[in-house]
Amino acid sequence: MKTLTPADARRFAARQLRTLYKHLTSPSEDGTPLLGNARRRWVRRIPYVVAVILQAVLIPTGIVCLSHFYGLVLPVAAALTLAQTAPLFLAVTRPLAAWWIIAATLVITAAITARHHQEMGSWPWTAPMVVGYSFLMLALALRESRATLLSVWVATILLTVLTTTLGLPRSGDGTTVLLIALSGAVLLLGWAVRDRAVARRLLTEQEQISEVERERRTLLEERTRIARELHDVVAHHMSVIAVQAASAPYRIEGVPDAAAEEFTAIAGTARESLAEMRRLLGVLRSEENGGEKAPQPGVAQLAQLVETVGRAGVPAELSVDEGLAERVPQAVALSAYRIVQEALANVVRHAPGARTWVSLSADEDAPALRLTVVNAPPPQQSESLEASAEGTGHGLVGMRERVRLVGGSLDTGPLPDGGFKVAAVLPLDPLQETTA
């Protein structure tokens, strides 16, 4: 085992002093004021208000202590007190620089007062010195890194020991231990408060990121579901075109050869388009969702949906214009069904037992399908299921996607009486209406 020589000890001490000096001269952050990132203006003003109050309290008491207890002339007492207290304004933005000024001033003050007669009070630190230094430690703890705070406390111990033991004609009293213990406690408390605030901020940011990711995932899932349903709708129509075009020469008598060839080409193009569409969108249909190959619901299935919701405890009434189910294109009818389905599901989750009205009517001038789902406030005796269900508002995302798909508009929001309204206008394609 290597023996530690005096030269090794000196080199180790020199390295430690260089490390200590580096932490004491390298601020960890920029000059942003303490609480400068707070949203409310009055919160950002708190450090300056505290600094003003400290000036108003510590300057008079400090001058009195130095002039009365130690017999310093008024100009010298005032200069030393201002040098100890004024840097607290600088501590709002650069507490480490303020520490250098105040620490040097405290040592100079202790050296001067040690050679003056002491009527009463404490030495080397007076009460105003201890109070001002403690607030400086709090500013440091709220701004600097853990290594810098430890270095400041070690430097405080060294300065206190050197002040009271090296070449001064007076020994220190209990204020020496008080300053060391109080500064360490304030640094530890301030660092704990700051660390907790940083942890809460990071947790809030993570929650916001998670919420954005959930909304994005919900949006993508809804778009995928819409793509699957559109695949079924378009595939049905393309299949009908292919079958009609292929069977036209056999169903219609006297079809010219050129027309028969044209029908054959149309049928072939339809089959090719159908195959290509299935290759592009087939990846969206997983094996688990194979059941979605069934015919998609529409306006005609709303009565069954309302009946199902009624069995869940939500009394709902449905009003549909006569013959509307046959006039609405399949894509629009599917969007209308999904919007009503999500709106009724929200009533079940957030307002169980509330009376609900579902209305679908055709606007002949637009032309457009007007859809309205309105629910009354839930009964007083009913307990909301929102606490047990994850009501994050993602259903509205799907509604907006459905409406955007067909180029319509959506209006949702609470009603004055405590209910909720979902109103959508879905354009009807005149060409598809004529075909239907």
C-alpha positions in Angstrom: 0.0 0.0 0.0 1.4 3.4 -1.0 2.3 5.7 1.8 0.7 9.2 1.7 3.4 11.8 1.6 3.1 15.5 2.6 3.4 16.4 -1.1 0.5 14.1 -1.9 -1.6 15.8 0.8 -0.8 19.2 -0.5 -1.7 18.2 -4.1 -5.0 16.7 -2.9 -5.8 19.9 -0.9 -4.9 22.0 -3.9 -7.3 20.0 -6.1 -10.1 20.3 -3.6 -9.6 24.0 -3.4 -9.6 24.3 -7.2 -12.9 22.3 -7.3 -14.3 24.5 -4.6 -13.3 27.7 -6.4 -14.8 26.4 -9.6 -18.2 25.8 -8.1 -18.1 29.1 -6.3 -17.4 31.0 -9.6 -19.6 29.1 -12.0 -23.3 29.9 -11.8 -25.5 27.0 -12.9 -28.2 29.2 -14.6 -28.7 32.4 -16.5 -29.8 35.7 -15.0 -33.5 34.9 -14.9 -34.9 36.4 -11.7 -36.1 34.1 -9.0 -39.8 33.1 -9.7 -39.3 34.8 -13.1 -41.0 32.0 -14.9 -44.2 32.2 -12.8 -47.4 32.9 -14.8 -48.8 35.5 -12.4 -47.2 38.8 -12.3 -47.5 39.3 -8.5 -45.7 36.0 -7.9 -42.7 37.3 -10.1 -42.6 40.4 -7.9 -42.3 38.6 -4.6 -38.4 38.4 -4.6 -38.1 42.1 -5.1 -40.7 42.9 -2.4 -38.7 40.6 0.0 -35.5 42.4 -0.9 -37.0 45.8 -0.3 -38.4 44.7 3.1 -34.9 43.3 4.1 -33.3 46.6 3.1 -35.8 48.6 5.2 -35.3 46.4 8.2 -31.6 45.3 8.1 -30.0 48.7 7.2 -31.2 50.7 10.2 -30.7 47.8 12.7 -27.2 47.0 11.2 -26.1 50.6 11.5 -27.3 50.8 15.1 -25.5 47.5 16.0 -22.2 48.6 14.5 -22.3 52.1 15.9 -23.7 51.5 19.3 -22.3 48.1 20.3 -18.9 48.4 18.7 -18.4 52.2 18.7 -17.9 52.6 15.0 -18.3 56.0 13.6 -21.6 56.5 11.6 -20.1 56.7 8.1 -18.1 53.5 8.6 -21.1 51.6 10.1 -23.4 52.8 7.3 -20.9 51.8 4.6 -20.3 48.3 6.1 -24.1 47.8 6.5 -24.9 48.9 3.0 -22.2 46.6 1.6 -23.8 43.6 3.6 -27.4 44.4 2.6 -27.6 46.0 -0.8 -26.3 42.9 -2.7 -29.6 41.2 -1.7 -31.1 43.0 -4.7 -28.4 41.3 -6.9 -29.3 37.9 -5.2 -32.7 38.0 -7.1 -30.9 37.4 -10.4 -27.3 36.4 -9.5 -27.2 35.0 -6.0 -23.7 33.6 -6.4 -22.2 37.0 -7.2 -24.1 38.5 -4.3 -22.6 35.8 -2.0 -19.0 36.8 -2.9 -19.7 40.5 -2.1 -21.6 39.7 1.2 -19.1 37.1 2.4 -16.2 39.4 1.8 -18.0 42.2 3.6 -18.8 40.0 6.6 -15.1 39.1 7.0 -14.0 42.7 6.7 -16.7 43.8 9.3 -15.6 41.0 11.7 -12.0 42.1 11.4 -12.9 45.8 12.1 -15.2 45.1 15.0 -12.8 42.7 16.7 -10.5 45.6 17.5 -13.3 47.8 19.0 -14.7 47.7 22.5 -17.9 45.6 22.6 -20.6 47.0 24.9 -23.0 44.1 24.4 -24.2 41.8 21.6 -22.4 39.1 19.7 -19.2 38.7 17.7 -18.2 38.1 14.9 -21.7 38.1 13.5 -24.5 40.4 14.5 -28.2 39.5 14.3 -28.7 41.6 11.0 -25.7 39.8 9.5 -27.2 36.4 10.3 -30.6 37.2 9.0 -29.4 38.7 5.8 -27.0 35.8 5.2 -29.8 33.3 5.7 -32.0 34.9 3.1 -29.0 34.9 0.7 -28.7 31.2 1.3 -32.3 30.7 0.4 -31.8 32.6 -2.9 -28.8 30.4 -3.6 -30.7 27.2 -2.8 -33.5 28.1 -5.2 -31.1 28.8 -8.1 -27.8 26.9 -7.9 -26.8 23.3 -8.3 -26.3 20.9 -5.4 -22.5 21.0 -5.8 -22.5 24.8 -5.7 -24.6 24.8 -2.5 -22.3 22.3 -0.8 -19.3 24.4 -1.8 -21.0 27.6 -0.4 -21.6 25.9 2.9 -18.0 24.6 3.1 -16.8 28.0 2.3 -19.0 29.4 5.0 -17.4 27.1 7.5 -13.9 27.9 6.4 -14.6 31.7 6.5 -16.1 31.4 10.0 -13.2 29.3 11.3 -10.6 31.6 9.8 -12.3 34.7 11.0 -12.5 33.6 14.6 -9.1 31.8 14.9 -6.5 33.4 12.7 -4.9 36.5 14.0 -7.9 38.2 15.5 -7.7 39.3 19.1 -11.1 38.0 20.1 -12.7 34.5 20.1 -16.1 34.0 18.6 -19.2 33.2 20.6 -22.3 31.2 19.8 -23.1 33.1 16.6 -20.4 31.2 14.9 -22.1 27.8 15.3 -25.5 29.5 14.7 -24.4 30.9 11.3 -23.0 27.5 10.2 -26.0 25.5 11.3 -28.6 28.0 10.1 -27.0 28.5 6.7 -26.8 24.7 6.2 -30.4 24.2 7.3 -31.6 26.9 4.9 -29.6 25.5 2.0 -31.0 22.1 2.7 -34.6 23.3 3.0 -34.4 25.5 -0.1 -32.9 22.7 -2.2 -35.6 20.3 -1.1 -38.3 22.9 -2.0 -36.7 23.5 -5.4 -36.2 19.8 -6.1 -39.9 19.2 -5.3 -41.0 22.0 -7.6 -38.8 20.6 -10.4 -40.3 17.2 -9.9 -43.8 18.5 -10.0 -43.0 20.5 -13.2 -41.5 17.5 -14.9 -44.5 15.4 -13.8 -46.9 18.0 -15.3 -45.0 18.1 -18.5 -45.0 14.3 -18.7 -48.8 14.3 -18.1 -49.3 16.9 -20.9 -47.1 14.8 -23.2 -49.0 11.7 -22.3 -52.3 13.5 -22.9 -51.2 14.7 -26.4 -50.0 11.1 -27.2 -53.4 9.7 -26.1 -55.3 12.2 -28.2 -53.0 11.5 -31.2 -53.4 7.7 -30.7 -57.2 8.1 -30.4 -57.2 10.2 -33.6 -55.2 7.6 -35.5 -57.4 4.8 -34.2 -60.5 6.7 -35.3 -59.0 7.4 -38.7 -58.1 3.7 -39.1 -61.6 2.7 -38.2 -63.1 5.2 -40.7 -60.7 3.8 -43.4 -61.9 0.3 -42.7 -65.5 1.3 -42.9 -64.9 3.3 -46.1 -63.2 0.2 -47.5 -66.4 -1.7 -47.0 -68.6 1.0 -48.5 -66.5 1.6 -51.6 -65.9 -2.2 -52.0 -69.6 -2.8 -52.1 -70.2 -0.2 -54.8 -67.2 -1.3 -56.8 -68.4 -5.0 -56.6 -71.9 -3.9 -57.8 -70.3 -2.1 -60.8 -68.2 -5.0 -61.7 -71.1 -7.5 -61.5 -73.5 -5.2 -63.4 -70.9 -4.5 -66.2 -70.0 -8.1 -66.5 -73.6 -9.3 -66.7 -75.0 -6.5 -68.9 -74.5 -8.3 -72.2 -76.4 -11.3 -70.9 -79.2 -9.3 -69.2 -79.8 -6.9 -72.1 -80.8 -8.3 -75.5 -79.3 -6.9 -78.7 -76.2 -5.4 -77.1 -73.7 -4.5 -79.9 -70.3 -6.2 -79.9 -68.6 -2.8 -79.3 -70.8 -2.1 -76.3 -70.2 -5.6 -74.9 -66.5 -5.1 -75.2 -66.9 -1.8 -73.4 -68.9 -3.5 -70.6 -66.2 -6.1 -70.3 -63.5 -3.4 -70.0 -65.5 -1.6 -67.4 -65.9 -4.8 -65.4 -62.2 -5.5 -65.6 -61.3 -2.0 -64.6 -63.6 -2.3 -61.6 -62.1 -5.6 -60.5 -58.6 -4.2 -60.8 -59.5 -1.1 -58.8 -61.2 -3.2 -56.2 -58.1 -5.5 -55.9 -55.8 -2.5 -55.7 -57.9 -0.8 -53.0 -58.0 -4.0 -51.0 -54.2 -4.2 -51.2 -53.8 -0.6 -50.0 -56.4 -0.7 -47.3 -56.3 -4.4 -46.4 -53.4 -3.8 -43.9 -55.8 -1.7 -41.8 -58.0 -4.8 -41.2 -56.3 -7.0 -38.7 -57.3 -10.5 -38.0 -58.9 -9.5 -34.7 -61.2 -7.1 -36.5 -62.4 -9.5 -39.1 -66.0 -9.1 -37.8 -66.1 -5.6 -39.3 -66.6 -7.1 -42.7 -70.3 -7.2 -41.9 -72.6 -4.6 -43.5 -72.0 -1.2 -41.9 -74.9 0.4 -39.9 -76.8 3.5 -41.1 -79.9 5.6 -40.4 -82.1 2.5 -40.5 -80.3 1.0 -37.5 -80.7 4.1 -35.3 -83.9 2.8 -33.8 -82.2 -0.3 -32.6 -79.3 1.8 -31.2 -81.8 4.0 -29.3 -83.6 1.0 -27.9 -80.3 -0.4 -26.7 -79.5 2.8 -24.9 -82.9 2.8 -23.3 -82.2 -0.6 -21.8 -79.0 1.0 -20.3 -81.2 3.4 -18.3 -81.2 6.4 -20.7 -84.7 7.2 -21.9 -84.2 8.4 -25.5 -86.6 9.4 -28.3 -85.8 9.2 -32.0 -87.2 11.4 -34.7 -86.3 10.7 -38.3 -88.0 12.2 -41.4 -90.0 9.7 -43.4 -88.0 8.1 -46.2 -84.7 9.7 -45.0 -82.9 6.3 -44.7 -83.3 5.6 -48.4 -82.1 9.0 -49.5 -78.9 9.3 -47.4 -75.7 8.0 -49.1 -74.1 5.1 -47.3 -71.0 7.0 -46.3 -73.0 9.8 -44.8 -75.4 7.4 -43.1 -72.5 5.6 -41.5 -71.0 8.9 -40.2 -74.4 9.9 -38.8 -74.8 6.5 -37.1 -71.3 6.8 -35.5 -71.9 10.3 -34.3 -75.2 9.4 -32.7 -73.6 6.3 -31.2 -70.8 8.3 -29.6 -73.2 11.0 -28.4 -75.5 8.5 -26.7 -72.4 6.7 -25.2 -71.4 10.0 -23.7 -74.8 10.5 -22.1 -74.6 7.0 -20.6 -71.1 7.8 -19.2 -71.5 11.4 -18.0 -75.3 11.8 -17.5 -76.8 8.5 -16.7 -80.6 8.6 -16.6 -80.9 11.9 -18.5 -83.7 12.2 -21.0 -82.3 12.4 -24.5 -83.7 13.4 -27.9 -82.2 12.3 -31.2 -83.4 14.1 -34.4 -82.5 13.6 -38.1 -84.0 15.7 -40.8 -83.2 16.6 -44.4 -82.4 20.2 -45.4 -83.7 20.4 -49.0 -82.1 23.7 -49.7 -78.5 22.6 -48.9 -79.0 19.6 -49.4 -77.8 18.3 -46.1 -78.6 16.0 -43.3 -79.2 17.8 -40.0 -78.4 15.7 -36.9 -79.1 16.7 -33.3 -78.6 14.9 -30.1 -79.7 16.8 -27.0 -79.8 15.5 -23.4 -81.4 17.0 -20.3 -79.5 17.3 -17.0 -79.1 14.0 -15.2 -81.6 13.3 -12.4 -80.4 14.2 -8.9 -80.7 10.7 -7.7 -78.4 9.4 -10.5 -74.7 9.1 -9.9 -72.4 9.9 -12.8 -70.3 7.1 -14.2 -67.5 9.5 -15.1 -65.5 8.6 -12.0 -65.3 5.0 -13.1 -65.1 5.6 -16.8 -62.2 7.3 -18.5 -64.0 10.3 -19.9 -61.2 12.1 -21.7 -63.3 13.8 -24.4 -61.7 11.6 -27.1 -65.2 10.8 -28.5 -65.4 14.3 -29.8 -62.3 13.7 -31.7 -63.9 10.9 -33.6 -67.1 13.0 -34.2 -65.0 15.8 -35.8 -63.2 13.2 -38.0 -66.5 11.8 -39.2 -67.8 15.3 -40.0 -64.6 16.3 -41.7 -64.8 13.2 -43.8 -68.0 14.2 -45.5 -67.2 18.0 -45.4 -69.8 18.9 -42.8 -69.8 21.0 -39.6 -70.1 20.1 -35.9 -71.3 22.1 -32.9 -71.0 20.7 -29.4 -71.3 22.2 -26.0 -73.2 22.4 -22.7 -76.7 23.9 -22.4 -77.7 26.6 -19.9 -80.0 24.1 -18.0 -77.1 21.7 -17.5 -77.6 19.4 -20.5 -75.5 18.9 -23.5 -76.0 19.3 -27.3 -74.4 17.7 -30.3 -75.4 19.2 -33.6 -74.0 18.2 -37.0 -74.7 19.1 -40.6 -73.6 16.5 -43.1 -73.9 17.4 -46.8 -75.6 15.1 -49.1 -74.1 14.5 -52.6 -76.8 15.3 -55.2 -75.3 12.8 -57.6 -75.5 10.0 -55.0 -79.0 11.1 -54.1 -80.1 10.7 -57.7 -78.4 7.3 -58.0 -80.1 6.2 -54.8 
